[in-house]
Amino acid sequence: MQQLPDQSKELQVERCFGLLLSPGRHVRHSDMQLVEMLSWSIGSHSHDRKSYVITGQWDCNDPAFESLNQETAKDSGVFFTVAVDLVIKVR
């Protein structure tokens, strides 16, 4: 997530309380799987912009992630969707 620099108000992330993953692209909310969030923190600052680091862990044996455990051809790709639940404060 990145805020446009010409906005008059700063959006500040207060906390992250959920990390969701799903194999695929253009997935529905109901397809997302809540995974164990290990940590979140404010990362580096550059050009008056903050970055946030969110770390999570999923069970690779979970049937929902079975497609990610398949071997793929060298020139093919696999899409993976990541979403986070954030509490944002406007400053």
PDB file of N, CA, C and O in Angstrom, chain B, residues numbered from 101:
ATOM      1  N   MET B 101       0.850  -1.162   0.000  1.00  0.00           N
ATOM      2  CA  MET B 101       0.000   0.000   0.000  1.00  0.00           C
ATOM      3  C   MET B 101       0.894   1.223   0.000  1.00  0.00           C
ATOM      4  O   MET B 101       1.855   1.301   0.766  1.00  0.00           O
ATOM      5  N   GLN B 102       0.579   2.171  -0.857  1.00  0.00           N
ATOM      6  CA  GLN B 102       1.369   3.392  -0.922  1.00  0.00           C
ATOM      7  C   GLN B 102       0.431   4.570  -1.120  1.00  0.00           C
ATOM      8  O   GLN B 102      -0.426   4.557  -2.004  1.00  0.00           O
ATOM      9  N   GLN B 103       0.600   5.569  -0.306  1.00  0.00           N
ATOM     10  CA  GLN B 103      -0.232   6.763  -0.410  1.00  0.00           C
ATOM     11  C   GLN B 103       0.336   7.698  -1.462  1.00  0.00           C
ATOM     12  O   GLN B 103       1.552   7.849  -1.580  1.00  0.00           O
ATOM     13  N   LEU B 104      -0.540   8.320  -2.220  1.00  0.00           N
ATOM     14  CA  LEU B 104      -0.103   9.295  -3.213  1.00  0.00           C
ATOM     15  C   LEU B 104       0.490  10.502  -2.504  1.00  0.00           C
ATOM     16  O   LEU B 104      -0.059  10.946  -1.496  1.00  0.00           O
ATOM     17  N   PRO B 105       1.600  11.047  -3.003  1.00  0.00           N
ATOM     18  CA  PRO B 105       2.285  12.130  -2.290  1.00  0.00           C
ATOM     19  C   PRO B 105       1.538  13.457  -2.275  1.00  0.00           C
ATOM     20  O   PRO B 105       1.848  14.308  -1.442  1.00  0.00           O
ATOM     21  N   ASP B 106       0.575  13.670  -3.154  1.00  0.00           N
ATOM     22  CA  ASP B 106      -0.099  14.967  -3.186  1.00  0.00           C
ATOM     23  C   ASP B 106      -1.352  15.032  -2.311  1.00  0.00           C
ATOM     24  O   ASP B 106      -2.109  15.998  -2.399  1.00  0.00           O
ATOM     25  N   GLN B 107      -1.578  14.054  -1.496  1.00  0.00           N
ATOM     26  CA  GLN B 107      -2.740  14.048  -0.609  1.00  0.00           C
ATOM     27  C   GLN B 107      -2.483  14.973   0.581  1.00  0.00           C
ATOM     28  O   GLN B 107      -1.352  15.078   1.056  1.00  0.00           O
ATOM     29  N   SER B 108      -3.535  15.643   1.064  1.00  0.00           N
ATOM     30  CA  SER B 108      -3.374  16.603   2.153  1.00  0.00           C
ATOM     31  C   SER B 108      -3.303  15.943   3.526  1.00  0.00           C
ATOM     32  O   SER B 108      -2.805  16.548   4.475  1.00  0.00           O
ATOM     33  N   LYS B 109      -3.794  14.715   3.642  1.00  0.00           N
ATOM     34  CA  LYS B 109      -3.775  14.030   4.926  1.00  0.00           C
ATOM     35  C   LYS B 109      -2.957  12.748   4.826  1.00  0.00           C
ATOM     36  O   LYS B 109      -3.000  12.034   3.824  1.00  0.00           O
ATOM     37  N   GLU B 110      -2.219  12.481   5.887  1.00  0.00           N
ATOM     38  CA  GLU B 110      -1.390  11.279   5.924  1.00  0.00           C
ATOM     39  C   GLU B 110      -2.204  10.117   6.490  1.00  0.00           C
ATOM     40  O   GLU B 110      -2.906  10.268   7.490  1.00  0.00           O
ATOM     41  N   LEU B 111      -2.102   8.957   5.838  1.00  0.00           N
ATOM     42  CA  LEU B 111      -2.726   7.747   6.352  1.00  0.00           C
ATOM     43  C   LEU B 111      -1.659   6.975   7.118  1.00  0.00           C
ATOM     44  O   LEU B 111      -0.609   6.638   6.569  1.00  0.00           O
ATOM     45  N   GLN B 112      -1.935   6.699   8.386  1.00  0.00           N
ATOM     46  CA  GLN B 112      -0.972   6.010   9.237  1.00  0.00           C
ATOM     47  C   GLN B 112      -1.542   4.650   9.633  1.00  0.00           C
ATOM     48  O   GLN B 112      -2.661   4.568  10.139  1.00  0.00           O
ATOM     49  N   VAL B 113      -0.785   3.595   9.405  1.00  0.00           N
ATOM     50  CA  VAL B 113      -1.219   2.255   9.792  1.00  0.00           C
ATOM     51  C   VAL B 113      -1.004   2.112  11.293  1.00  0.00           C
ATOM     52  O   VAL B 113       0.127   2.194  11.774  1.00  0.00           O
ATOM     53  N   GLU B 114      -2.095   1.898  12.035  1.00  0.00           N
ATOM     54  CA  GLU B 114      -2.000   1.705  13.487  1.00  0.00           C
ATOM     55  C   GLU B 114      -1.630   0.283  13.822  1.00  0.00           C
ATOM     56  O   GLU B 114      -0.809   0.031  14.703  1.00  0.00           O
ATOM     57  N   ARG B 115      -2.252  -0.664  13.099  1.00  0.00           N
ATOM     58  CA  ARG B 115      -1.938  -2.071  13.347  1.00  0.00           C
ATOM     59  C   ARG B 115      -2.461  -2.932  12.212  1.00  0.00           C
ATOM     60  O   ARG B 115      -3.334  -2.532  11.442  1.00  0.00           O
ATOM     61  N   CYS B 116      -1.903  -4.110  12.137  1.00  0.00           N
ATOM     62  CA  CYS B 116      -2.349  -5.121  11.193  1.00  0.00           C
ATOM     63  C   CYS B 116      -2.888  -6.276  12.027  1.00  0.00           C
ATOM     64  O   CYS B 116      -2.213  -6.751  12.941  1.00  0.00           O
ATOM     65  N   PHE B 117      -4.096  -6.729  11.717  1.00  0.00           N
ATOM     66  CA  PHE B 117      -4.674  -7.802  12.535  1.00  0.00           C
ATOM     67  C   PHE B 117      -5.074  -9.029  11.733  1.00  0.00           C
ATOM     68  O   PHE B 117      -5.736  -9.921  12.263  1.00  0.00           O
ATOM     69  N   GLY B 118      -4.690  -9.091  10.483  1.00  0.00           N
ATOM     70  CA  GLY B 118      -5.007 -10.275   9.705  1.00  0.00           C
ATOM     71  C   GLY B 118      -4.198 -10.357   8.431  1.00  0.00           C
ATOM     72  O   GLY B 118      -3.966  -9.348   7.765  1.00  0.00           O
ATOM     73  N   LEU B 119      -3.770 -11.559   8.094  1.00  0.00           N
ATOM     74  CA  LEU B 119      -3.043 -11.835   6.866  1.00  0.00           C
ATOM     75  C   LEU B 119      -3.777 -12.962   6.157  1.00  0.00           C
ATOM     76  O   LEU B 119      -3.979 -14.036   6.724  1.00  0.00           O
ATOM     77  N   LEU B 120      -4.174 -12.713   4.917  1.00  0.00           N
ATOM     78  CA  LEU B 120      -4.945 -13.688   4.148  1.00  0.00           C
ATOM     79  C   LEU B 120      -4.212 -14.029   2.856  1.00  0.00           C
ATOM     80  O   LEU B 120      -3.604 -13.165   2.224  1.00  0.00           O
ATOM     81  N   LEU B 121      -4.280 -15.299   2.476  1.00  0.00           N
ATOM     82  CA  LEU B 121      -3.604 -15.779   1.276  1.00  0.00           C
ATOM     83  C   LEU B 121      -4.551 -16.636   0.462  1.00  0.00           C
ATOM     84  O   LEU B 121      -5.476 -17.248   0.994  1.00  0.00           O
ATOM     85  N   SER B 122      -4.301 -16.668  -0.845  1.00  0.00           N
ATOM     86  CA  SER B 122      -5.061 -17.552  -1.719  1.00  0.00           C
ATOM     87  C   SER B 122      -4.260 -17.826  -2.982  1.00  0.00           C
ATOM     88  O   SER B 122      -3.704 -16.903  -3.577  1.00  0.00           O
ATOM     89  N   PRO B 123      -4.197 -19.084  -3.395  1.00  0.00           N
ATOM     90  CA  PRO B 123      -3.620 -19.357  -4.703  1.00  0.00           C
ATOM     91  C   PRO B 123      -4.544 -18.761  -5.760  1.00  0.00           C
ATOM     92  O   PRO B 123      -5.764 -18.796  -5.605  1.00  0.00           O
ATOM     93  N   GLY B 124      -3.980 -18.222  -6.817  1.00  0.00           N
ATOM     94  CA  GLY B 124      -4.792 -17.706  -7.903  1.00  0.00           C
ATOM     95  C   GLY B 124      -4.764 -16.195  -8.010  1.00  0.00           C
ATOM     96  O   GLY B 124      -4.105 -15.495  -7.242  1.00  0.00           O
ATOM     97  N   ARG B 125      -5.510 -15.725  -9.000  1.00  0.00           N
ATOM     98  CA  ARG B 125      -5.570 -14.307  -9.332  1.00  0.00           C
ATOM     99  C   ARG B 125      -7.035 -13.914  -9.454  1.00  0.00           C
ATOM    100  O   ARG B 125      -7.847 -14.719  -9.910  1.00  0.00           O
ATOM    101  N   HIS B 126      -7.389 -12.702  -9.060  1.00  0.00           N
ATOM    102  CA  HIS B 126      -8.778 -12.225  -9.092  1.00  0.00           C
ATOM    103  C   HIS B 126      -9.680 -13.168  -8.282  1.00  0.00           C
ATOM    104  O   HIS B 126     -10.717 -13.620  -8.770  1.00  0.00           O
ATOM    105  N   VAL B 127      -9.277 -13.452  -7.057  1.00  0.00           N
ATOM    106  CA  VAL B 127     -10.023 -14.383  -6.208  1.00  0.00           C
ATOM    107  C   VAL B 127     -11.112 -13.649  -5.436  1.00  0.00           C
ATOM    108  O   VAL B 127     -11.029 -12.437  -5.237  1.00  0.00           O
ATOM    109  N   ARG B 128     -12.117 -14.371  -5.009  1.00  0.00           N
ATOM    110  CA  ARG B 128     -13.181 -13.806  -4.173  1.00  0.00           C
ATOM    111  C   ARG B 128     -12.713 -13.773  -2.726  1.00  0.00           C
ATOM    112  O   ARG B 128     -11.825 -14.524  -2.323  1.00  0.00           O
ATOM    113  N   HIS B 129     -13.327 -12.892  -1.962  1.00  0.00           N
ATOM    114  CA  HIS B 129     -12.981 -12.794  -0.540  1.00  0.00           C
ATOM    115  C   HIS B 129     -13.164 -14.135   0.155  1.00  0.00           C
ATOM    116  O   HIS B 129     -12.376 -14.494   1.030  1.00  0.00           O
ATOM    117  N   SER B 130     -14.192 -14.873  -0.224  1.00  0.00           N
ATOM    118  CA  SER B 130     -14.466 -16.166   0.409  1.00  0.00           C
ATOM    119  C   SER B 130     -13.400 -17.216   0.088  1.00  0.00           C
ATOM    120  O   SER B 130     -13.324 -18.243   0.762  1.00  0.00           O
ATOM    121  N   ASP B 131     -12.577 -16.969  -0.935  1.00  0.00           N
ATOM    122  CA  ASP B 131     -11.495 -17.900  -1.287  1.00  0.00           C
ATOM    123  C   ASP B 131     -10.237 -17.667  -0.452  1.00  0.00           C
ATOM    124  O   ASP B 131      -9.345 -18.515  -0.419  1.00  0.00           O
ATOM    125  N   MET B 132     -10.167 -16.534   0.210  1.00  0.00           N
ATOM    126  CA  MET B 132      -8.973 -16.189   0.988  1.00  0.00           C
ATOM    127  C   MET B 132      -8.920 -17.020   2.266  1.00  0.00           C
ATOM    128  O   MET B 132      -9.946 -17.281   2.894  1.00  0.00           O
ATOM    129  N   GLN B 133      -7.715 -17.429   2.640  1.00  0.00           N
ATOM    130  CA  GLN B 133      -7.483 -18.219   3.844  1.00  0.00           C
ATOM    131  C   GLN B 133      -6.714 -17.384   4.866  1.00  0.00           C
ATOM    132  O   GLN B 133      -5.648 -16.848   4.562  1.00  0.00           O
ATOM    133  N   LEU B 134      -7.256 -17.278   6.071  1.00  0.00           N
ATOM    134  CA  LEU B 134      -6.561 -16.576   7.147  1.00  0.00           C
ATOM    135  C   LEU B 134      -5.392 -17.435   7.596  1.00  0.00           C
ATOM    136  O   LEU B 134      -5.562 -18.620   7.881  1.00  0.00           O
ATOM    137  N   VAL B 135      -4.208 -16.845   7.661  1.00  0.00           N
ATOM    138  CA  VAL B 135      -3.020 -17.585   8.085  1.00  0.00           C
ATOM    139  C   VAL B 135      -2.444 -16.948   9.343  1.00  0.00           C
ATOM    140  O   VAL B 135      -2.785 -15.821   9.704  1.00  0.00           O
ATOM    141  N   GLU B 136      -1.570 -17.689   9.996  1.00  0.00           N
ATOM    142  CA  GLU B 136      -0.969 -17.217  11.237  1.00  0.00           C
ATOM    143  C   GLU B 136      -0.024 -16.051  10.947  1.00  0.00           C
ATOM    144  O   GLU B 136       0.963 -16.196  10.226  1.00  0.00           O
ATOM    145  N   MET B 137      -0.346 -14.902  11.520  1.00  0.00           N
ATOM    146  CA  MET B 137       0.510 -13.730  11.370  1.00  0.00           C
ATOM    147  C   MET B 137       1.527 -13.762  12.502  1.00  0.00           C
ATOM    148  O   MET B 137       1.152 -13.783  13.674  1.00  0.00           O
ATOM    149  N   LEU B 138       2.794 -13.765  12.163  1.00  0.00           N
ATOM    150  CA  LEU B 138       3.847 -13.835  13.168  1.00  0.00           C
ATOM    151  C   LEU B 138       4.229 -12.462  13.706  1.00  0.00           C
ATOM    152  O   LEU B 138       4.475 -12.302  14.901  1.00  0.00           O
ATOM    153  N   SER B 139       4.278 -11.473  12.817  1.00  0.00           N
ATOM    154  CA  SER B 139       4.660 -10.137  13.265  1.00  0.00           C
ATOM    155  C   SER B 139       4.329  -9.106  12.201  1.00  0.00           C
ATOM    156  O   SER B 139       4.111  -9.433  11.035  1.00  0.00           O
ATOM    157  N   TRP B 140       4.298  -7.865  12.627  1.00  0.00           N
ATOM    158  CA  TRP B 140       4.219  -6.733  11.703  1.00  0.00           C
ATOM    159  C   TRP B 140       4.981  -5.589  12.337  1.00  0.00           C
ATOM    160  O   TRP B 140       4.988  -5.434  13.558  1.00  0.00           O
ATOM    161  N   SER B 141       5.621  -4.792  11.504  1.00  0.00           N
ATOM    162  CA  SER B 141       6.410  -3.682  12.027  1.00  0.00           C
ATOM    163  C   SER B 141       6.557  -2.604  10.953  1.00  0.00           C
ATOM    164  O   SER B 141       6.299  -2.835   9.772  1.00  0.00           O
ATOM    165  N   ILE B 142       6.975  -1.438  11.396  1.00  0.00           N
ATOM    166  CA  ILE B 142       7.272  -0.358  10.461  1.00  0.00           C
ATOM    167  C   ILE B 142       8.679  -0.600   9.954  1.00  0.00           C
ATOM    168  O   ILE B 142       9.613  -0.765  10.738  1.00  0.00           O
ATOM    169  N   GLY B 143       8.825  -0.621   8.645  1.00  0.00           N
ATOM    170  CA  GLY B 143      10.122  -0.856   8.027  1.00  0.00           C
ATOM    171  C   GLY B 143      10.877   0.439   7.826  1.00  0.00           C
ATOM    172  O   GLY B 143      10.835   1.333   8.671  1.00  0.00           O
ATOM    173  N   SER B 144      11.559   0.536   6.719  1.00  0.00           N
ATOM    174  CA  SER B 144      12.403   1.698   6.440  1.00  0.00           C
ATOM    175  C   SER B 144      11.582   2.903   6.013  1.00  0.00           C
ATOM    176  O   SER B 144      10.442   2.770   5.568  1.00  0.00           O
ATOM    177  N   HIS B 145      12.174   4.074   6.153  1.00  0.00           N
ATOM    178  CA  HIS B 145      11.575   5.335   5.726  1.00  0.00           C
ATOM    179  C   HIS B 145      12.429   5.881   4.582  1.00  0.00           C
ATOM    180  O   HIS B 145      13.655   5.929   4.684  1.00  0.00           O
ATOM    181  N   SER B 146      11.784   6.286   3.507  1.00  0.00           N
ATOM    182  CA  SER B 146      12.519   6.933   2.426  1.00  0.00           C
ATOM    183  C   SER B 146      11.620   7.962   1.758  1.00  0.00           C
ATOM    184  O   SER B 146      10.450   7.694   1.486  1.00  0.00           O
ATOM    185  N   HIS B 147      12.165   9.120   1.501  1.00  0.00           N
ATOM    186  CA  HIS B 147      11.428  10.201   0.847  1.00  0.00           C
ATOM    187  C   HIS B 147      10.092  10.468   1.547  1.00  0.00           C
ATOM    188  O   HIS B 147       9.061  10.612   0.890  1.00  0.00           O
ATOM    189  N   ASP B 148      10.113  10.532   2.869  1.00  0.00           N
ATOM    190  CA  ASP B 148       8.928  10.795   3.685  1.00  0.00           C
ATOM    191  C   ASP B 148       7.846   9.730   3.524  1.00  0.00           C
ATOM    192  O   ASP B 148       6.670  10.015   3.753  1.00  0.00           O
ATOM    193  N   ARG B 149       8.214   8.523   3.138  1.00  0.00           N
ATOM    194  CA  ARG B 149       7.258   7.421   3.016  1.00  0.00           C
ATOM    195  C   ARG B 149       7.688   6.281   3.928  1.00  0.00           C
ATOM    196  O   ARG B 149       8.872   5.958   4.029  1.00  0.00           O
ATOM    197  N   LYS B 150       6.724   5.689   4.575  1.00  0.00           N
ATOM    198  CA  LYS B 150       6.983   4.559   5.455  1.00  0.00           C
ATOM    199  C   LYS B 150       6.674   3.272   4.713  1.00  0.00           C
ATOM    200  O   LYS B 150       5.802   3.235   3.844  1.00  0.00           O
ATOM    201  N   SER B 151       7.387   2.229   5.058  1.00  0.00           N
ATOM    202  CA  SER B 151       7.051   0.907   4.565  1.00  0.00           C
ATOM    203  C   SER B 151       6.728   0.030   5.769  1.00  0.00           C
ATOM    204  O   SER B 151       7.206   0.280   6.876  1.00  0.00           O
ATOM    205  N   TYR B 152       5.925  -0.985   5.549  1.00  0.00           N
ATOM    206  CA  TYR B 152       5.504  -1.881   6.619  1.00  0.00           C
ATOM    207  C   TYR B 152       5.874  -3.306   6.244  1.00  0.00           C
ATOM    208  O   TYR B 152       5.759  -3.706   5.085  1.00  0.00           O
ATOM    209  N   VAL B 153       6.316  -4.065   7.230  1.00  0.00           N
ATOM    210  CA  VAL B 153       6.731  -5.442   7.015  1.00  0.00           C
ATOM    211  C   VAL B 153       5.784  -6.354   7.794  1.00  0.00           C
ATOM    212  O   VAL B 153       5.639  -6.226   9.010  1.00  0.00           O
ATOM    213  N   ILE B 154       5.139  -7.277   7.071  1.00  0.00           N
ATOM    214  CA  ILE B 154       4.210  -8.222   7.691  1.00  0.00           C
ATOM    215  C   ILE B 154       4.736  -9.623   7.426  1.00  0.00           C
ATOM    216  O   ILE B 154       5.006  -9.987   6.281  1.00  0.00           O
ATOM    217  N   THR B 155       4.882 -10.406   8.486  1.00  0.00           N
ATOM    218  CA  THR B 155       5.411 -11.758   8.370  1.00  0.00           C
ATOM    219  C   THR B 155       4.355 -12.754   8.812  1.00  0.00           C
ATOM    220  O   THR B 155       3.741 -12.596   9.867  1.00  0.00           O
ATOM    221  N   GLY B 156       4.150 -13.772   8.005  1.00  0.00           N
ATOM    222  CA  GLY B 156       3.168 -14.795   8.337  1.00  0.00           C
ATOM    223  C   GLY B 156       3.665 -16.169   7.959  1.00  0.00           C
ATOM    224  O   GLY B 156       4.693 -16.318   7.299  1.00  0.00           O
ATOM    225  N   GLN B 157       2.923 -17.169   8.383  1.00  0.00           N
ATOM    226  CA  GLN B 157       3.289 -18.555   8.107  1.00  0.00           C
ATOM    227  C   GLN B 157       2.032 -19.344   7.801  1.00  0.00           C
ATOM    228  O   GLN B 157       1.032 -19.228   8.510  1.00  0.00           O
ATOM    229  N   TRP B 158       2.077 -20.147   6.745  1.00  0.00           N
ATOM    230  CA  TRP B 158       0.943 -20.994   6.434  1.00  0.00           C
ATOM    231  C   TRP B 158       1.370 -22.444   6.439  1.00  0.00           C
ATOM    232  O   TRP B 158       2.545 -22.760   6.249  1.00  0.00           O
ATOM    233  N   ASP B 159       0.425 -23.308   6.654  1.00  0.00           N
ATOM    234  CA  ASP B 159       0.654 -24.751   6.676  1.00  0.00           C
ATOM    235  C   ASP B 159       0.617 -25.252   5.237  1.00  0.00           C
ATOM    236  O   ASP B 159      -0.439 -25.240   4.605  1.00  0.00           O
ATOM    237  N   CYS B 160       1.748 -25.688   4.718  1.00  0.00           N
ATOM    238  CA  CYS B 160       1.812 -26.139   3.329  1.00  0.00           C
ATOM    239  C   CYS B 160       1.024 -27.433   3.111  1.00  0.00           C
ATOM    240  O   CYS B 160       0.775 -27.815   1.968  1.00  0.00           O
ATOM    241  N   ASN B 161       0.628 -28.109   4.193  1.00  0.00           N
ATOM    242  CA  ASN B 161      -0.183 -29.324   4.071  1.00  0.00           C
ATOM    243  C   ASN B 161      -1.682 -29.029   4.043  1.00  0.00           C
ATOM    244  O   ASN B 161      -2.491 -29.937   3.853  1.00  0.00           O
ATOM    245  N   ASP B 162      -2.050 -27.769   4.232  1.00  0.00           N
ATOM    246  CA  ASP B 162      -3.459 -27.370   4.179  1.00  0.00           C
ATOM    247  C   ASP B 162      -3.981 -27.591   2.762  1.00  0.00           C
ATOM    248  O   ASP B 162      -3.358 -27.133   1.804  1.00  0.00           O
ATOM    249  N   PRO B 163      -5.104 -28.281   2.609  1.00  0.00           N
ATOM    250  CA  PRO B 163      -5.650 -28.544   1.269  1.00  0.00           C
ATOM    251  C   PRO B 163      -5.913 -27.268   0.456  1.00  0.00           C
ATOM    252  O   PRO B 163      -5.887 -27.317  -0.774  1.00  0.00           O
ATOM    253  N   ALA B 164      -6.161 -26.157   1.100  1.00  0.00           N
ATOM    254  CA  ALA B 164      -6.411 -24.899   0.392  1.00  0.00           C
ATOM    255  C   ALA B 164      -5.189 -24.448  -0.403  1.00  0.00           C
ATOM    256  O   ALA B 164      -5.323 -23.710  -1.379  1.00  0.00           O
ATOM    257  N   PHE B 165      -4.006 -24.884   0.004  1.00  0.00           N
ATOM    258  CA  PHE B 165      -2.769 -24.480  -0.659  1.00  0.00           C
ATOM    259  C   PHE B 165      -2.164 -25.595  -1.504  1.00  0.00           C
ATOM    260  O   PHE B 165      -0.995 -25.519  -1.879  1.00  0.00           O
ATOM    261  N   GLU B 166      -2.939 -26.619  -1.803  1.00  0.00           N
ATOM    262  CA  GLU B 166      -2.438 -27.774  -2.556  1.00  0.00           C
ATOM    263  C   GLU B 166      -1.846 -27.370  -3.909  1.00  0.00           C
ATOM    264  O   GLU B 166      -0.823 -27.917  -4.321  1.00  0.00           O
ATOM    265  N   SER B 167      -2.473 -26.425  -4.597  1.00  0.00           N
ATOM    266  CA  SER B 167      -1.970 -26.017  -5.915  1.00  0.00           C
ATOM    267  C   SER B 167      -0.585 -25.381  -5.837  1.00  0.00           C
ATOM    268  O   SER B 167       0.147 -25.375  -6.827  1.00  0.00           O
ATOM    269  N   LEU B 168      -0.219 -24.848  -4.678  1.00  0.00           N
ATOM    270  CA  LEU B 168       1.105 -24.242  -4.524  1.00  0.00           C
ATOM    271  C   LEU B 168       2.184 -25.281  -4.278  1.00  0.00           C
ATOM    272  O   LEU B 168       3.373 -24.968  -4.342  1.00  0.00           O
ATOM    273  N   ASN B 169       1.786 -26.510  -3.998  1.00  0.00           N
ATOM    274  CA  ASN B 169       2.738 -27.591  -3.746  1.00  0.00           C
ATOM    275  C   ASN B 169       3.036 -28.398  -5.006  1.00  0.00           C
ATOM    276  O   ASN B 169       3.798 -29.363  -4.957  1.00  0.00           O
ATOM    277  N   GLN B 170       2.442 -28.010  -6.131  1.00  0.00           N
ATOM    278  CA  GLN B 170       2.651 -28.731  -7.380  1.00  0.00           C
ATOM    279  C   GLN B 170       3.871 -28.186  -8.110  1.00  0.00           C
ATOM    280  O   GLN B 170       4.118 -26.980  -8.114  1.00  0.00           O
ATOM    281  N   GLU B 171       4.619 -29.071  -8.715  1.00  0.00           N
ATOM    282  CA  GLU B 171       5.749 -28.651  -9.532  1.00  0.00           C
ATOM    283  C   GLU B 171       5.219 -28.003 -10.809  1.00  0.00           C
ATOM    284  O   GLU B 171       4.281 -28.506 -11.428  1.00  0.00           O
ATOM    285  N   THR B 172       5.822 -26.897 -11.191  1.00  0.00           N
ATOM    286  CA  THR B 172       5.385 -26.196 -12.395  1.00  0.00           C
ATOM    287  C   THR B 172       6.500 -26.204 -13.425  1.00  0.00           C
ATOM    288  O   THR B 172       7.671 -26.393 -13.093  1.00  0.00           O
ATOM    289  N   ALA B 173       6.122 -25.995 -14.678  1.00  0.00           N
ATOM    290  CA  ALA B 173       7.113 -25.918 -15.742  1.00  0.00           C
ATOM    291  C   ALA B 173       8.005 -24.701 -15.534  1.00  0.00           C
ATOM    292  O   ALA B 173       7.588 -23.711 -14.934  1.00  0.00           O
ATOM    293  N   LYS B 174       9.218 -24.781 -16.028  1.00  0.00           N
ATOM    294  CA  LYS B 174      10.200 -23.723 -15.814  1.00  0.00           C
ATOM    295  C   LYS B 174       9.729 -22.356 -16.324  1.00  0.00           C
ATOM    296  O   LYS B 174      10.001 -21.335 -15.691  1.00  0.00           O
ATOM    297  N   ASP B 175       9.034 -22.329 -17.447  1.00  0.00           N
ATOM    298  CA  ASP B 175       8.618 -21.059 -18.036  1.00  0.00           C
ATOM    299  C   ASP B 175       7.196 -20.641 -17.678  1.00  0.00           C
ATOM    300  O   ASP B 175       6.681 -19.667 -18.227  1.00  0.00           O
ATOM    301  N   SER B 176       6.558 -21.366 -16.766  1.00  0.00           N
ATOM    302  CA  SER B 176       5.196 -20.991 -16.356  1.00  0.00           C
ATOM    303  C   SER B 176       5.242 -20.315 -14.989  1.00  0.00           C
ATOM    304  O   SER B 176       6.247 -20.381 -14.281  1.00  0.00           O
ATOM    305  N   GLY B 177       4.161 -19.679 -14.641  1.00  0.00           N
ATOM    306  CA  GLY B 177       4.098 -19.000 -13.353  1.00  0.00           C
ATOM    307  C   GLY B 177       2.854 -19.408 -12.581  1.00  0.00           C
ATOM    308  O   GLY B 177       1.924 -19.993 -13.135  1.00  0.00           O
ATOM    309  N   VAL B 178       2.854 -19.093 -11.316  1.00  0.00           N
ATOM    310  CA  VAL B 178       1.724 -19.377 -10.453  1.00  0.00           C
ATOM    311  C   VAL B 178       1.327 -18.058  -9.788  1.00  0.00           C
ATOM    312  O   VAL B 178       2.176 -17.362  -9.232  1.00  0.00           O
ATOM    313  N   PHE B 179       0.042 -17.717  -9.846  1.00  0.00           N
ATOM    314  CA  PHE B 179      -0.431 -16.503  -9.194  1.00  0.00           C
ATOM    315  C   PHE B 179      -0.786 -16.807  -7.750  1.00  0.00           C
ATOM    316  O   PHE B 179      -1.246 -17.897  -7.414  1.00  0.00           O
ATOM    317  N   PHE B 180      -0.556 -15.801  -6.902  1.00  0.00           N
ATOM    318  CA  PHE B 180      -0.746 -15.930  -5.466  1.00  0.00           C
ATOM    319  C   PHE B 180      -1.268 -14.582  -4.982  1.00  0.00           C
ATOM    320  O   PHE B 180      -0.627 -13.559  -5.223  1.00  0.00           O
ATOM    321  N   THR B 181      -2.405 -14.557  -4.311  1.00  0.00           N
ATOM    322  CA  THR B 181      -3.005 -13.312  -3.845  1.00  0.00           C
ATOM    323  C   THR B 181      -2.786 -13.165  -2.337  1.00  0.00           C
ATOM    324  O   THR B 181      -2.980 -14.108  -1.570  1.00  0.00           O
ATOM    325  N   VAL B 182      -2.378 -11.962  -1.934  1.00  0.00           N
ATOM    326  CA  VAL B 182      -2.134 -11.654  -0.525  1.00  0.00           C
ATOM    327  C   VAL B 182      -3.002 -10.458  -0.154  1.00  0.00           C
ATOM    328  O   VAL B 182      -3.078  -9.488  -0.909  1.00  0.00           O
ATOM    329  N   ALA B 183      -3.654 -10.519   1.001  1.00  0.00           N
ATOM    330  CA  ALA B 183      -4.448  -9.401   1.510  1.00  0.00           C
ATOM    331  C   ALA B 183      -4.156  -9.225   2.992  1.00  0.00           C
ATOM    332  O   ALA B 183      -3.817 -10.185   3.685  1.00  0.00           O
ATOM    333  N   VAL B 184      -4.287  -8.002   3.472  1.00  0.00           N
ATOM    334  CA  VAL B 184      -4.093  -7.727   4.898  1.00  0.00           C
ATOM    335  C   VAL B 184      -5.266  -6.918   5.425  1.00  0.00           C
ATOM    336  O   VAL B 184      -5.853  -6.112   4.703  1.00  0.00           O
ATOM    337  N   ASP B 185      -5.597  -7.137   6.677  1.00  0.00           N
ATOM    338  CA  ASP B 185      -6.597  -6.335   7.378  1.00  0.00           C
ATOM    339  C   ASP B 185      -5.843  -5.313   8.213  1.00  0.00           C
ATOM    340  O   ASP B 185      -5.046  -5.671   9.080  1.00  0.00           O
ATOM    341  N   LEU B 186      -6.102  -4.040   7.946  1.00  0.00           N
ATOM    342  CA  LEU B 186      -5.372  -2.966   8.615  1.00  0.00           C
ATOM    343  C   LEU B 186      -6.326  -2.023   9.338  1.00  0.00           C
ATOM    344  O   LEU B 186      -7.477  -1.846   8.939  1.00  0.00           O
ATOM    345  N   VAL B 187      -5.819  -1.425  10.410  1.00  0.00           N
ATOM    346  CA  VAL B 187      -6.480  -0.305  11.056  1.00  0.00           C
ATOM    347  C   VAL B 187      -5.667   0.925  10.664  1.00  0.00           C
ATOM    348  O   VAL B 187      -4.479   1.022  10.974  1.00  0.00           O
ATOM    349  N   ILE B 188      -6.318   1.857   9.984  1.00  0.00           N
ATOM    350  CA  ILE B 188      -5.641   3.046   9.470  1.00  0.00           C
ATOM    351  C   ILE B 188      -6.200   4.290  10.132  1.00  0.00           C
ATOM    352  O   ILE B 188      -7.412   4.444  10.278  1.00  0.00           O
ATOM    353  N   LYS B 189      -5.293   5.181  10.534  1.00  0.00           N
ATOM    354  CA  LYS B 189      -5.680   6.443  11.156  1.00  0.00           C
ATOM    355  C   LYS B 189      -5.307   7.569  10.201  1.00  0.00           C
ATOM    356  O   LYS B 189      -4.212   7.584   9.638  1.00  0.00           O
ATOM    357  N   VAL B 190      -6.230   8.511  10.025  1.00  0.00           N
ATOM    358  CA  VAL B 190      -5.975   9.672   9.185  1.00  0.00           C
ATOM    359  C   VAL B 190      -5.412  10.773  10.066  1.00  0.00           C
ATOM    360  O   VAL B 190      -5.993  11.114  11.096  1.00  0.00           O
ATOM    361  N   ARG B 191      -4.274  11.329   9.656  1.00  0.00           N
ATOM    362  CA  ARG B 191      -3.616  12.392  10.432  1.00  0.00           C
ATOM    363  C   ARG B 191      -3.769  13.702   9.745  1.00  0.00           C
ATOM    364  O   ARG B 191      -3.285  14.719  10.240  1.00  0.00           O
TER     365      ARG B 191
END
